[in-house]
Amino acid sequence: MRPGPSDLRGSVGVGARVSVMRGRDVLAVDVPAQDVVFEWTSERVVPGQMTYVASADWVPTDALSPLNNYGQRSRVVALLDVDGVPAEIELGWFLHTAWEEQDDGSVKVTALDLMQTLEENPMTWPSSPPSGATILSELRRLALPLPVVLDSMEDQPIERTVTWGESRTEAIRDLCQARGLEYGVKPDGYLHVWERRDGRDPVAHYDA
């Protein structure tokens, strides 16, 4: 859930602002993105996916083209207009994984949240938690270099008898599922982990 206006009873306009970086280099600001779609599903080890379309003059021509997928990342901000009152909602950073030229000459970009950096960097061999490991220390080991934050929950020791395969993302998923936890990369670029919520504990209320 992203923070934003809670009263949506008036007219609501929606847009997006997209900028692109590669490493420390800013490749583009205010990409004219259309058909922006943000999806999140726990059925993928990399839960968050962003797609958007740009005009034909944005079709990549070399490795440093803004919409190519050689380490490029899009920063996406949702733009709302609620009865004339503007609001911005940070959606975060997404690593480009593919682009495709469309029939009309435009280009469609697919990008995944920063868990994808772990998916593309598996561990060298299977491993188990070291002596004295806790949920936080093990998540930090598995998610390196992504920083990890426990949201409103106590850290706990974990047993050394579990064994993870080479996939960092699958290990993080399995650890969280075993402990009744949920996780996701938030707009700050940190991997956040929290206790699983149910319908009795809503995270936001909206009026419409």
PATIPA-75897 format. One record per residue (C-alpha): residue in three letters; x, y, z. Coordinates in steps of 0.02 Angstrom, whole numbers, plus 50000, padded with zeros to 5 digits. Each point is the difference from the previous one (the first is absolute). Example, Ala and Ser with C-alpha at 12.3 -4.5 7.8 and 13.67 -1.06 7.14 Angstrom:
! PATIPA-75897
ala506154977550390 ser500695017249967 
END
This chain:
! PATIPA-75897
met500005000050000 arg500665017349953 pro499555015750099 gly498895012149907 pro498375009850008 ser498674990850101 asp498485009849937 leu499674995049820 arg498185005249989 gly500335013549869 ser500684998849823 val501694991449993 gly501305001949863 val501464987949993 gly501695001549914 ala501824995150026 arg501725007850000 val501424988649945 ser501875003350007 val501394987849956 met501724997250075 arg501434988049965 gly501204999050146 arg500265018150053 asp499595007149828 val498325008049965 leu499514994449825 ala498295008149987 val498745010350098 asp498145001749966 val499904985349880 pro498315002149909 ala499334983650069 gln498274993749955 asp499004984550048 val500964998850165 val499544984150094 phe500644995250172 glu499704982150058 trp500444991450163 thr499734981550032 ser500684988150130 glu499984986349869 arg501685006649933 val501615000050100 val500225017649930 pro498275006850045 gly499965017249919 gln499925003049812 met499835016249902 thr499615001949814 tyr499805015749898 val500015005649819 ala500965014449920 ser499975007149824 ala501054993749854 asp501415012550027 trp500364991250166 val500374983049921 pro501754994950062 thr501415001449875 asp501494995650110 ala500444993550173 leu499885017350080 ser498285004249929 pro498875004450148 leu498724986349966 asn501244986049969 asn500304986450129 tyr501875000950037 gly499815005150183 gln498765014149968 arg498775003650140 ser498395009949993 arg499435010750145 val498115001249991 val498905012650090 ala498104999049985 leu499205017249973 leu498235002850065 asp498825014549980 val498554998850124 asp498755013849965 gly501405011549946 val501154995850144 pro501634992049939 ala500834985650091 glu501514989049967 ile500244981950053 glu501744992549988 leu499934982649924 gly501884997150006 trp501384993249889 phe499834986349870 leu501394990949907 his499724998749813 thr499934981949945 ala499335001249822 trp499365011749865 glu498964996349847 glu499605010449847 gln498135000749969 asp499074999049835 asp499745018949998 gly501865003150026 ser499895004150185 val501014990850131 lys499364990450151 val501154998550151 thr499864986450131 ala500875002850167 leu500004990650165 asp500265006350176 leu501754999650074 met499814982150061 gln500474996449819 thr501795005150039 leu500074985150120 glu499164988449875 glu501385004149874 asn501374997350130 pro499784982650076 met501134993450137 thr501514989949948 trp499414984450092 pro498634994450121 ser500175006350179 ser499254999750175 pro499855013950130 pro501595002450102 ser500084997650188 gly499015013150093 ala498995005149847 thr498385009750018 ile498645004149876 leu500785017149967 ser501804994249987 glu499544985749883 leu498935011249890 arg501445012349990 arg501174986049948 leu498804993649868 ala499515017249934 leu501735007849989 pro500205013549935 leu498175005050027 pro499785007450175 val498674991450108 val498785007450126 leu498824990950119 asp498385010050010 ser499185000250173 met500564982550049 glu501254992150116 asp501554991549935 gln500114981450043 pro501354986549993 ile499874986949864 glu500614982249997 arg501564994649905 thr499214984049935 val499175008249849 thr500915000149834 trp499755012449859 gly500364996649818 glu500965012049889 ser498525011649967 arg499995014950118 thr498215004749960 glu499334982450030 ala500944999250166 ile499255016650056 arg498274994249948 asp500184983450091 leu500665008150159 cys498585012550004 gln498664987049963 ala500654988750138 arg499895014450125 gly498325007049944 leu500805015749929 glu499735010449845 tyr501315010149908 gly500255012549861 val501175013649937 lys499255016950043 pro500345016849914 asp501515003250112 gly500894985449914 tyr500044989650161 leu499334982350016 his498655001650134 val499354985150098 trp498444999850109 glu498824988150087 arg498594993649890 arg498425010350018 asp498194994449985 gly498365008949963 arg499825005350180 asp501535011249987 pro499785011649848 val501485010849951 ala498965014349926 his498225006749988 tyr499285008849846 asp498395009649972 ala499264999249825 
END
